[in-house]
């Protein structure tokens, strides 16, 4: 199995480390999650385990939903 390197870690770790997000960060991550769900829905993909532990951050802080659960 080969996965993309995402040095930002999990969103859950960021929440646990920072505690509460400032309004701008909360809006950014909420919008990112909404866009990810919208994209998956458009592709007829149901992610059954969407939680902060499964949402990863790249080096710039952008959200990525892991594709390890997709089998082609």
Secondary structure as GFF3:
##gff-version 3
##sequence-region A 1 72
A	DSSP	beta_strand	9	10	.	.	.	ID=ss1
A	DSSP	alpha_helix	11	18	.	.	.	ID=ss2
A	DSSP	alpha_helix	23	42	.	.	.	ID=ss3
A	DSSP	three_ten_helix	52	54	.	.	.	ID=ss4
A	DSSP	beta_strand	55	57	.	.	.	ID=ss5
A	DSSP	beta_strand	63	65	.	.	.	ID=ss6
###
